[in-house]
Amino acid sequence: MSGLTKILYLSIALTFITTPISAQQAPTQSAADELFNHNDWQKAAQAYQQLTTTDPRNAAAWQNLGESLLQLKNYPESIQAFQKAAALNFHPFVNQINQARAYAEKGNREEAMNLLKQIAATSQAGRARPFILGSAEFARYKDDPDYKAILEAVAPCKSPEYHQFDFWIGDWEVQDPQGNVVGHNAVTAEQDGCLIIEHWTATGGAQTGTSFNYYDIRDKKWHQLYLDNSGNAGAFPAMSGNLIADKMVLVTNDPNAPPSKWTWYTVSPNHVRQMAEQSTDNQKTWQITWDSVYVKKTTEAIH
């Protein structure tokens, strides 16, 4: 074999050997995630470091890199990775909590508390509560007054808007304008006060219905979804509205049907009026289609 042939052979051999190794060293997102899901933190961290180097805008990789480094007790770099993910607007609340977790593990209580207080001061703090309570790193603060105050602040649905419809909560006998009993309604507050559920049963029990009532922070309106036992999901279109002059006023938004307006308000202690109206002239005038008074099932109400 000539010298030139040997050189060419060696060059081809090196190319054949190095190309597959290089390809194998370039991780895929799925391969990195597989390592992460199996808690192989060291290899996962290496894979995510390569992914974020190749694509600095891979926010999911930054978050998982942060978690891998946290598990490896590399707290400074873990915090930086979580910061990168948050800066890319990838689960910013979660990654702010992740930073606080890393600070807590690092022993930096002040920074951990500062981050949690920032979350608690936002209008959507309730979303963060499950993540805070589910983070073992904060268990060391269970008796800390500041931490207790943070948990109270992030408790869901505490602002006044969420309680505008509380006057409807109770166990009620429902009467028509002549005083005849037309049904019974148990209205309960559920989901930590974030949801009001109506359990309606007409006199005789043939007709029942359930409504879900909630305040939506996104559009700052109350919404109601009502379903009964008729099997017709479209019989009662969804409604939305607001508390106006101490009256809860919700209007249907079905473009294929005349609008209906439902109004609830307290007429006297333990008495709430519920009235439905419909308009056929583009909401210029309204005609009453249902009128009732809710009488709370208490000794005070009976007497």
N, C-alpha and C positions, 0 to 999 in steps of 0.2 A: 504494500500500500504506500503510495507516494505521500510526501509531506503535505502537499496541498489537499489530497484526498482525506488525510487524517484531520486536517483543520476543518474542512467542510463537514465531515462526519461528526466531529465534536460539537460544532456549532448547532447542527440539526438536533443532536442528542440533548444539548442543554436547553434548546427551545422546547423540545418535547417534554422535558422534565419540569421546567420552571413554569410553563403556562398553566397546566392543571393546578399546580400548587397555589399559584397566584389567584386563580379563580376560586379555589376552595377557601382561601383566606378572606375573600370578600363576602361578608355575611348578608343574608337576606333578612327582611323584617320578620318573616315567619320563623326563620331559624333562631333569631334572637329572642322572639317571643316564646318559642318552645323552651329555650334555656331558662327564661324568666319564669315560665309557668311551672317548671320543675325545680325552682328555687336554687338553680345553679348560678349563684350570684356573681361569682368571679368571672365565669365565661360569659354570662349575660352582660355584665358591665363592659367587658372587652368588646363584645359585639355591638352594643349600643354606642360605645365610644367611636367605633369605626363608622357606624351609620350616621351619627351626628356630625362627624368630620366630613363625610361625603355630602350630606345634606343638612346644613345647619338649621333648616326650617322644619325638620321632622320633629314636631312637638311631642308626638307619642313616644318617640325614642328618647327624647330628653327626660320625659317624666319617668319612664321605666329605668333609665340610667340613674336618675336620682334615687329611685327606690332600691336599686341594686347596690348602689354605693352606701345608702343608709344602712342596709342589712350588713354590709361589710365594715360598718363603723367608720367610714370615710366621710365624716360629717361636713367639712368645708366644701368638698367637691359635690357632695349630695345636694347641699343647699343651692349651689350655683346651677346645677342641672334643673332643679325644681324652678328656680327663678327664670331660666331660659324657657321652660314650658309655659309658665304663667305669662311671660312677656309675649309669647306667640298666641296668647288668648286661648290656650288649651286648658280647659277646666281650671280657670284662675282661682276659684275658691278652694278647690281641692289641693292645688299646688301651693297655695299660701298656707293651708293647714299642713301640707307635707313639709314645708320649710320650718314651721313651728315644731313639728315632730322632731326634725333633725336638731333644732336648737335645744329642745328638751333633752334629747339623748346626749347632746354635747355638754349639757349642764348649764346652759345659758337660759335661765328662767326668764330674765327680763325681755330678751328678744322673742322668746316663745309667747309670752303674754302680750307683748306689743302687737304681734301679728294677729293673735286671736281677738284682741280688742278692736283692731281695724275691721275684721270681719263682722264682729258683733255690732259695729256702728252702721253697717249698711242696711238698706231696706230689704234685702233678700237673705238676711242672716239665718233665717229658719232652714234654708237649704243646707247650710253647713253643719247643723247640729248633729245629724247622724254620723257624719265623718269625725267630728270632734269626739263624740261619745264612744265611737268605735275604735279610737286610736289608743292602743295600750301605752304609748309613750306619755300620755297625759295622766295616767293613773297616779303618778307621784304627786299630782297637784290636787287630789280629791278633797283635801282639807284646806286648801289654799283659798282665802277669802276672795282674791281676785279671780281665780278660776271659777268659783261658785257664782260670782257676779256675771262672768262671761256666759256661763250656761243659762243663767236666768235671762240674759239679754238675747240669746239666740233661740230661746223657746219660741216655737212657731205661733203665728197668728195671734200675737198679743196686742197689736195696734188697734185703735178704736174701730177702724173700718171693718175689721173682721167680726165685730160684735154688733153691728148695726141691726142685724136681724134676730138678735137674741130674744127679743120680746115675743117671738113666735115659738120659742122652745117651751115645751110642756106637754101635759097629757090633757087633751081637750074633748069636750062634748060640743058638737057643731050643730047649730040651730039655724033654721031659715028665719026670715024677717017676722014670721008669725009665732016664733018660739017652738016650732016643731023640731024634734031631733032628726037630723038627716044623716048623721054619721059620727064617727069618732076619729080623732087624729092624734097620734103620738109623734111629737116632733122632738128630735134628739140632736144634741151636739156631739160630733164624733171627730176622729182624726185630730186629737189634741185641740179641738175647737176650730179646726179649719173647714169643717164640713157640717152642714145642717141637713138632716135627713127627715123627710116627712113620711109617715106610715098611715095612709088613709084607708078607712073601711067605712063604706056606706051602710046605712041602716039596712039590716037584713043580711049583710055580708056578701051580696052578690058581686059588688063592684069594689075593687081595691086598687090602690095606686101608691107609688113611691116616688118622691122627688128628691133630687140632690141639688142643694143650694150652696153656693160658694162665692166668695169674693176673689176676683182674679187681679193680682197686683199688676199684670201686664196692661190691661185696658182700664183698670180702676173701676170696674163694674161688678155688680152682682149678676150671677147666672143661675138659671134653673133648668134642669132636665127632668121631665116627668114621664113615667111609664106606668101604664095600668095593666089590668089583666084581660084586656080586650084582644091582645095580640097585634094591635095596630100601633106600631112604633111612631107613626106619623100623626096620630090623633091629637097630640099635644106638642106643637112646635116648641123648640127651645126658646127661652126668654132671657132678656138681660135688661139691666137698668140700674137705678140708684135709689138711695134714701133721699127723699125730697120732702122737706118740711115735716119730718118725723113719720113719713109714710114710705114704705117700700113699694116702689112702682117698677114693675117689669113688663116689657113689651115683647111680643113675638117678633121674629125676624124672618118669617117664611115668605119669600117673594111670590109664592103661588097661592097664597090664601090671604083673606082680609086680616089685618092686624088685630090682635087681642091684647088688652091691657089688664094686668092683675095688680090689685092694690091691697096691701095689708097695713093696718095701723091700730094702735091701742085706743079704744073708745072709753074705757074706764078700767080700774084695777081688775085683773084677771079676765078681761074681755077684749078680744081682738076681732076686728071686722076684716073679712076677706071678700073682695068684690072683683068680679070679672066684667069687662066691657069689650065691645067689638065695634069697629068702625068700618063703614062701607064708603066713606067719602074722603079717603086719604087723611084720616085722623083729624078731620075738622070737627066732627061730632062723634059721640060715643053712646052706645046703648047697652044697658046692663043686661048681662046674660047669666050671671050667678051672683047671689048675695047671701052672706051668712055671717053669723057671729060665733066666734069661738069662746066657749065658757070653760075656764080652767077647772079641772076636777079637784077642787080643794074645798075644805070646810068654808073658807071665806067666800069662795065663789058661789057655793050653794045658798049661803045665807046673805 
